[in-house]
Amino acid sequence: MSSSIPPDVTFHSLHQRFADVFARIAETAVAREQTRELAFEAVQWLRDAGFGALRVPLAQGGLGASLPQLFELVIALGKADSNLPQIVRAHFGFVEGRLSARNEKSQDDWLAKVADGQLWGAAMAERSDTTRNSVTLTAIDPGNRAAGWRLNGEKYYCTGTLYADWIAAVALDGDDFVSVSVPTDATGVTVEDDWDGFGQRLTGSGTTRFSEVKVPEQHILRRFKKDELRAESYLTAFYQLFHLATLTGIADAVLRDATEFVRGRTRAFGIPGQSSPKDDPLVQRVIGRLSSLAYSARTQVLAVAQVLQDVYEAEQGGYAIEQHYTEAEIRAYQAQQIVLEQVLEATTLLFEVGGASATSETRRFDRHWRNARTLASHNPAIFRERALGNFYLNDITPNAAWRSLHAADADTQASGARDEASAV
């Protein structure tokens, strides 16, 4: 993949590169929604334009975008079709993980594949009666790691995996957590489109099954103990901000659709004969409110993106401290509380500009609310709000609170194991 971006990377040059792709995606978004046509073609357009390599450094064949530039482009993509940013969210998380780890060999090996246009999906969460990990990684020959491993189990909410070349998965090897990268076409891998949410219907967020999937040693990305599960990182904030950027794209799409709808109308409720709704002060007020909600959401997302950029630079410079990571999480959580409410307000307010005709299936304006509500249900805001209160009242960081909960859960498991052993 060749880059047309000059060394002095700017948002303008990046946006020019993808403007035509975003326009095509926007033109076909409603048709995909009406027929539930999976977005394979749209994802391929992004591949061909090099979108997945945005964060890969120029020296490694990528486009060298900063985090604020990335998230501004995610907003633009979300405006075109909010399914698309969520499809590539795990991919960009994988890339950011390689950059954050600062492991030169890992970067050389994996980022070369990213620069070549390959995409990653996720297999992290599970749909069961517990949040614990049940997928296992077992050595084929315990005495010889070079013999490789076997991956077994089932994951759900595997967003983007249906469209991807690789799966970033988490498994257990005994008491160790292990991050692995698995080709989607590997023998024993099954990916199903069984996501049944009422929004974000085309994200492929369904089931992935692993049955005796062979994993070579070089595809193990990271191994860590249970008490190391949540190391200091800005990735939690990064993943949250991806959702907020997508939501901001929805707010922009609402403003676009509302404006276009009003401009084309020649009648209004309660006014005899033909009229010009675009000149109606009440309609103008609604459009003004929608523009303000979209602007506010964008401002907050890009402000947090700059915080993440500062943390990233501190990491790369070797001077990152706990305060950097805490700042990233706190700012992302604070933005979440406001952006969610603002975008959900916008997706409802949209219908005030046109009466019943705005509910026509041909326009699918309802997709904006359904998609926003679905995104807002990820990483529920009430838990983040509580984390913020705990931080300001008790100086307990989100990371420290999470570690405390995890330690308590480990103690409960250990106590249960002791009780079972004593009963034998």
C-alpha positions as CSV (number, residue, x, y, z in Angstrom):
1,M,0.0,0.0,0.0
2,S,1.5,3.3,-1.0
3,S,1.0,6.5,1.0
4,S,-0.1,9.7,-0.6
5,I,0.3,11.6,2.7
6,P,3.4,13.9,2.9
7,P,5.7,13.7,5.9
8,D,4.0,16.7,7.5
9,V,0.8,14.8,8.1
10,T,-2.3,17.1,8.4
11,F,-5.9,16.3,9.0
12,H,-6.7,18.1,5.7
13,S,-4.4,15.8,3.7
14,L,-5.8,12.7,5.4
15,H,-9.4,13.8,5.0
16,Q,-8.8,14.4,1.3
17,R,-7.6,10.9,0.9
18,F,-10.8,9.4,2.4
19,A,-13.4,12.0,1.3
20,D,-14.6,10.0,-1.7
21,V,-14.8,6.8,0.2
22,F,-16.8,8.4,3.0
23,A,-19.1,9.9,0.4
24,R,-19.7,6.4,-1.2
25,I,-20.3,4.9,2.2
26,A,-22.9,7.6,3.1
27,E,-24.7,7.2,-0.3
28,T,-25.2,3.5,0.3
29,A,-25.8,3.5,4.1
30,V,-29.6,3.6,4.0
31,A,-29.8,0.8,1.4
32,R,-27.6,-1.4,3.6
33,E,-29.8,-0.6,6.6
34,Q,-33.1,-1.4,4.7
35,T,-32.0,-4.8,3.6
36,R,-29.5,-5.6,6.4
37,E,-26.8,-6.0,3.8
38,L,-23.5,-6.6,5.6
39,A,-20.9,-3.9,4.8
40,F,-18.3,-6.0,3.1
41,E,-18.1,-3.7,0.1
42,A,-17.7,-0.6,2.3
43,V,-15.0,-2.2,4.4
44,Q,-13.1,-3.1,1.2
45,W,-13.3,0.5,0.2
46,L,-11.7,1.5,3.4
47,R,-9.0,-1.2,3.0
48,D,-8.2,-0.1,-0.5
49,A,-7.8,3.5,0.7
50,G,-5.5,2.4,3.6
51,F,-7.8,3.5,6.4
52,G,-6.6,0.7,8.7
53,A,-3.0,1.9,8.6
54,L,-3.8,5.4,9.8
55,R,-1.9,5.0,13.1
56,V,1.0,3.0,11.7
57,P,4.1,5.3,11.6
58,L,5.2,6.6,8.2
59,A,8.5,4.8,8.6
60,Q,6.6,1.5,8.8
61,G,4.5,2.0,5.7
62,G,1.5,3.7,7.4
63,L,-0.1,7.1,7.3
64,G,1.3,8.4,10.6
65,A,-1.9,10.0,11.9
66,S,-2.0,11.4,15.4
67,L,-4.7,10.4,17.8
68,P,-6.7,13.6,17.3
69,Q,-6.5,13.1,13.6
70,L,-7.6,9.5,13.9
71,F,-10.7,10.4,16.0
72,E,-11.7,13.3,13.7
73,L,-11.7,10.8,10.8
74,V,-13.7,8.3,12.9
75,I,-16.3,11.1,13.4
76,A,-16.4,11.6,9.7
77,L,-16.8,7.9,9.1
78,G,-19.5,7.7,11.7
79,K,-21.4,10.4,10.0
80,A,-21.3,8.4,6.8
81,D,-22.4,5.1,8.5
82,S,-22.0,4.5,12.2
83,N,-21.6,0.8,11.7
84,L,-18.2,1.3,10.1
85,P,-16.3,2.8,13.0
86,Q,-17.5,0.1,15.3
87,I,-16.4,-2.6,12.7
88,V,-12.8,-1.3,12.8
89,R,-12.7,-0.3,16.5
90,A,-11.0,-3.6,17.6
91,H,-8.6,-3.2,14.7
92,F,-7.4,0.2,15.9
93,G,-7.3,-1.1,19.4
94,F,-4.9,-3.9,18.2
95,V,-2.7,-1.4,16.4
96,E,-2.7,1.0,19.4
97,G,-1.7,-1.9,21.7
98,R,1.3,-2.7,19.5
99,L,2.3,1.0,19.5
100,S,1.8,1.3,23.3
101,A,3.9,-1.8,24.0
102,R,6.9,-0.3,22.3
103,N,8.2,-3.8,21.3
104,E,10.1,-3.3,18.1
105,K,9.9,-6.9,16.9
106,S,6.2,-7.0,17.6
107,Q,5.7,-3.7,15.8
108,D,7.8,-4.8,12.8
109,D,6.0,-8.1,12.5
110,W,2.4,-7.0,13.0
111,L,2.4,-3.4,11.8
112,A,3.8,-4.6,8.4
113,K,0.6,-6.7,8.1
114,V,-1.5,-3.7,9.0
115,A,0.2,-1.5,6.5
116,D,-0.5,-4.2,3.9
117,G,-4.2,-3.7,4.5
118,Q,-5.0,-6.6,6.8
119,L,-7.7,-6.0,9.5
120,W,-8.3,-7.3,13.0
121,G,-11.5,-8.2,14.8
122,A,-12.0,-9.0,18.5
123,A,-12.9,-12.1,20.5
124,M,-12.7,-10.8,24.1
125,A,-16.1,-10.9,25.8
126,E,-18.3,-13.9,26.5
127,R,-22.1,-14.4,26.9
128,S,-22.5,-16.5,30.0
129,D,-23.4,-16.3,33.7
130,T,-20.1,-14.8,34.6
131,T,-17.6,-12.3,33.3
132,R,-14.7,-14.7,33.7
133,N,-12.8,-16.1,30.8
134,S,-13.7,-19.7,29.7
135,V,-11.7,-19.9,26.4
136,T,-8.5,-22.0,26.9
137,L,-5.1,-22.1,25.4
138,T,-3.3,-25.5,25.9
139,A,0.3,-26.4,25.0
140,I,0.4,-29.2,22.4
141,D,3.7,-30.3,24.0
142,P,4.2,-28.8,27.4
143,G,7.9,-29.4,27.2
144,N,8.3,-27.7,23.8
145,R,6.7,-24.3,23.2
146,A,7.8,-24.4,19.5
147,A,5.2,-27.1,19.0
148,G,2.5,-24.5,19.4
149,W,-0.9,-24.4,21.2
150,R,-4.5,-25.3,20.9
151,L,-7.3,-22.7,21.3
152,N,-10.8,-23.9,22.4
153,G,-14.0,-22.1,23.5
154,E,-16.6,-19.5,22.4
155,K,-16.7,-15.7,22.4
156,Y,-19.6,-13.3,21.7
157,Y,-19.8,-9.6,20.9
158,C,-16.9,-10.2,18.4
159,T,-17.3,-6.9,16.6
160,G,-15.6,-6.7,13.3
161,T,-14.4,-10.3,13.2
162,L,-16.8,-11.1,10.3
163,Y,-14.9,-8.6,8.1
164,A,-11.4,-9.2,9.4
165,D,-8.3,-11.2,8.5
166,W,-7.2,-11.8,12.1
167,I,-8.9,-12.2,15.5
168,A,-7.4,-10.6,18.6
169,A,-8.5,-13.0,21.3
170,V,-8.0,-13.5,25.1
171,A,-7.7,-17.0,26.6
172,L,-6.6,-18.8,29.8
173,D,-3.5,-21.0,30.0
174,G,-3.9,-22.3,33.5
175,D,-4.0,-19.2,35.7
176,D,-2.3,-17.0,33.0
177,F,-4.2,-14.7,30.7
178,V,-2.9,-14.9,27.2
179,S,-3.5,-12.5,24.2
180,V,-3.3,-14.2,20.9
181,S,-3.7,-13.3,17.2
182,V,-5.5,-15.9,15.1
183,P,-6.3,-15.9,11.4
184,T,-10.1,-15.9,10.7
185,D,-9.6,-18.6,8.1
186,A,-7.6,-20.9,10.4
187,T,-8.9,-24.5,10.7
188,G,-11.3,-24.7,13.6
189,V,-12.4,-21.0,13.6
190,T,-16.2,-20.3,13.1
191,V,-17.5,-16.8,12.8
192,E,-21.3,-16.3,13.0
193,D,-23.5,-13.3,12.2
194,D,-25.9,-13.8,15.1
195,W,-25.8,-10.3,16.6
196,D,-29.4,-9.5,17.4
197,G,-29.2,-6.0,18.8
198,F,-31.8,-3.5,17.4
199,G,-29.0,-1.1,16.5
200,Q,-25.5,-1.3,14.9
201,R,-27.0,-4.3,13.0
202,L,-24.2,-4.5,10.5
203,T,-21.2,-4.7,12.8
204,G,-20.9,-8.5,12.8
205,S,-20.8,-8.4,16.6
206,G,-21.8,-12.1,16.9
207,T,-20.3,-15.4,18.0
208,T,-16.7,-16.7,17.3
209,R,-15.9,-20.4,18.1
210,F,-12.5,-22.0,18.4
211,S,-12.3,-25.7,18.1
212,E,-8.8,-27.2,18.4
213,V,-7.3,-24.1,16.6
214,K,-3.6,-24.4,16.3
215,V,-1.8,-21.2,17.5
216,P,2.0,-21.0,16.8
217,E,4.2,-19.5,19.5
218,Q,4.9,-16.3,17.4
219,H,1.1,-15.5,17.5
220,I,1.1,-15.1,21.2
221,L,1.0,-11.3,21.8
222,R,1.2,-11.1,25.6
223,R,1.1,-13.4,28.6
224,F,0.2,-12.0,32.1
225,K,-0.9,-13.1,35.5
226,K,-4.4,-12.4,36.9
227,D,-3.1,-9.6,39.1
228,E,-1.5,-8.0,36.1
229,L,-4.7,-8.1,34.1
230,R,-5.2,-4.3,34.1
231,A,-1.8,-2.7,33.7
232,E,-1.5,1.1,33.5
233,S,-2.6,1.9,30.0
234,Y,-4.6,4.5,28.0
235,L,-6.4,1.8,26.0
236,T,-9.5,1.7,28.2
237,A,-9.9,5.4,27.4
238,F,-9.0,4.8,23.8
239,Y,-11.8,2.2,23.3
240,Q,-14.3,4.4,25.1
241,L,-13.4,7.4,23.0
242,F,-13.9,5.3,19.8
243,H,-17.6,4.9,20.8
244,L,-17.9,8.6,21.6
245,A,-16.4,9.6,18.3
246,T,-18.9,7.3,16.5
247,L,-21.7,8.8,18.5
248,T,-20.5,12.3,17.4
249,G,-20.6,11.1,13.8
250,I,-24.2,10.2,14.4
251,A,-24.9,13.7,15.7
252,D,-23.4,15.1,12.6
253,A,-25.5,12.8,10.4
254,V,-28.6,13.9,12.3
255,L,-27.9,17.5,11.6
256,R,-27.2,16.7,7.9
257,D,-30.4,14.7,7.5
258,A,-32.6,17.2,9.4
259,T,-31.3,20.1,7.3
260,E,-31.7,18.3,4.0
261,F,-35.2,17.2,5.0
262,V,-36.4,20.7,5.9
263,R,-34.9,22.4,2.9
264,G,-36.9,20.1,0.6
265,R,-40.3,20.6,2.2
266,T,-43.1,23.0,1.1
267,R,-45.7,22.2,3.7
268,A,-45.9,22.4,7.5
269,F,-48.4,21.3,10.1
270,G,-51.1,23.9,10.9
271,I,-50.2,26.2,7.9
272,P,-52.7,26.3,5.0
273,G,-51.4,25.7,1.5
274,Q,-47.7,25.7,0.6
275,S,-45.2,27.0,3.1
276,S,-41.5,27.3,3.7
277,P,-40.6,25.3,6.9
278,K,-36.9,26.5,6.5
279,D,-38.2,30.0,7.3
280,D,-40.2,28.9,10.3
281,P,-38.6,30.2,13.6
282,L,-39.5,27.0,15.5
283,V,-37.9,24.8,12.9
284,Q,-34.9,27.0,12.8
285,R,-34.6,26.7,16.6
286,V,-34.6,22.9,16.3
287,I,-31.9,22.9,13.7
288,G,-29.9,25.4,15.8
289,R,-30.1,23.0,18.8
290,L,-29.0,20.1,16.7
291,S,-26.0,22.0,15.4
292,S,-25.1,22.9,19.0
293,L,-25.3,19.3,20.2
294,A,-23.1,18.1,17.4
295,Y,-20.6,20.8,18.0
296,S,-20.4,20.1,21.7
297,A,-19.9,16.4,21.2
298,R,-17.2,17.0,18.7
299,T,-15.4,19.5,21.0
300,Q,-15.4,17.0,23.9
301,V,-14.2,14.1,21.8
302,L,-11.3,16.0,20.3
303,A,-10.3,17.4,23.7
304,V,-10.0,13.9,25.1
305,A,-8.2,12.8,22.0
306,Q,-5.5,15.4,22.7
307,V,-5.2,14.0,26.3
308,L,-4.6,10.6,24.8
309,Q,-2.1,12.0,22.4
310,D,-0.2,13.5,25.4
311,V,-0.2,10.1,27.2
312,Y,1.0,8.4,24.0
313,E,3.9,10.8,23.6
314,A,4.8,10.4,27.3
315,E,4.9,6.6,26.8
316,Q,7.0,6.9,23.7
317,G,9.3,9.3,25.5
318,G,9.6,7.0,28.5
319,Y,8.3,9.5,31.0
320,A,4.7,8.3,31.4
321,I,3.5,8.1,35.1
322,E,0.3,6.9,36.7
323,Q,-1.2,10.4,36.6
324,H,-1.1,10.3,32.8
325,Y,-3.2,7.2,32.6
326,T,-5.6,8.4,35.3
327,E,-6.1,11.7,33.4
328,A,-7.0,9.8,30.2
329,E,-9.6,7.6,31.9
330,I,-11.2,10.4,33.9
331,R,-11.5,12.7,30.9
332,A,-13.0,9.9,28.7
333,Y,-15.5,9.0,31.4
334,Q,-16.5,12.7,31.9
335,A,-17.0,13.1,28.2
336,Q,-19.1,9.9,28.1
337,Q,-21.6,11.3,30.6
338,I,-22.3,14.4,28.4
339,V,-21.8,13.1,24.9
340,L,-24.3,10.2,25.4
341,E,-27.1,12.5,26.6
342,Q,-26.4,15.0,23.9
343,V,-26.4,12.6,21.0
344,L,-29.5,10.7,22.2
345,E,-31.3,14.1,22.5
346,A,-30.3,14.9,19.0
347,T,-31.5,11.6,17.6
348,T,-34.9,12.2,19.1
349,L,-35.1,15.9,18.4
350,L,-34.6,15.2,14.7
351,F,-38.2,14.1,14.4
352,E,-39.5,17.5,15.5
353,V,-38.6,19.0,12.1
354,G,-41.1,17.1,10.0
355,G,-44.0,15.4,11.7
356,A,-45.1,11.9,10.7
357,S,-43.4,12.1,7.3
358,A,-40.0,12.0,9.0
359,T,-40.7,8.5,10.2
360,S,-40.8,7.1,6.6
361,E,-39.0,3.8,6.2
362,T,-37.4,5.2,3.0
363,R,-35.4,7.6,5.1
364,R,-34.6,5.3,8.1
365,F,-34.0,8.3,10.4
366,D,-34.8,5.8,13.2
367,R,-31.4,4.2,12.6
368,H,-29.7,7.1,14.2
369,W,-31.5,6.7,17.6
370,R,-31.3,2.9,17.4
371,N,-27.5,3.0,16.7
372,A,-26.9,5.7,19.3
373,R,-28.8,3.9,22.0
374,T,-27.0,0.7,21.2
375,L,-23.6,2.4,21.4
376,A,-24.6,4.2,24.6
377,S,-25.4,0.8,26.2
378,H,-21.7,-0.4,25.8
379,N,-19.7,0.2,28.9
380,P,-22.7,1.6,30.8
381,A,-22.3,5.3,31.8
382,I,-23.7,4.8,35.3
383,F,-20.7,2.7,36.2
384,R,-18.3,5.3,34.9
385,E,-20.2,8.1,36.7
386,R,-19.8,6.2,39.9
387,A,-16.0,5.8,39.2
388,L,-15.8,9.5,38.7
389,G,-17.5,10.2,42.0
390,N,-15.3,7.7,43.8
391,F,-12.2,9.4,42.4
392,Y,-13.2,13.0,43.4
393,L,-14.5,12.0,46.8
394,N,-12.0,9.4,47.8
395,D,-9.0,9.8,45.5
396,I,-9.5,6.2,44.3
397,T,-8.5,6.0,40.6
398,P,-10.6,3.9,38.2
399,N,-7.6,1.6,37.8
400,A,-7.3,1.1,41.6
401,A,-11.0,0.5,42.0
402,W,-11.0,-2.1,39.2
403,R,-8.0,-3.9,40.8
404,S,-9.8,-4.0,44.1
405,L,-12.9,-5.6,42.6
406,H,-10.7,-8.1,40.8
407,A,-8.8,-9.0,43.9
408,A,-12.1,-9.5,45.8
409,D,-13.3,-11.8,43.0
410,A,-10.0,-13.8,43.2
411,D,-10.4,-14.2,46.9
412,T,-13.9,-15.5,46.5
413,Q,-12.8,-18.0,43.9
414,A,-9.9,-19.1,46.1
415,S,-12.3,-19.5,49.2
416,G,-14.7,-21.5,47.1
417,A,-11.9,-23.8,46.0
418,R,-10.7,-24.3,49.6
419,D,-14.3,-25.1,50.7
420,E,-14.6,-27.7,47.9
421,A,-11.3,-29.3,48.8
422,S,-12.2,-29.6,52.5
423,A,-15.4,-31.3,51.6
424,V,-13.7,-34.1,49.6
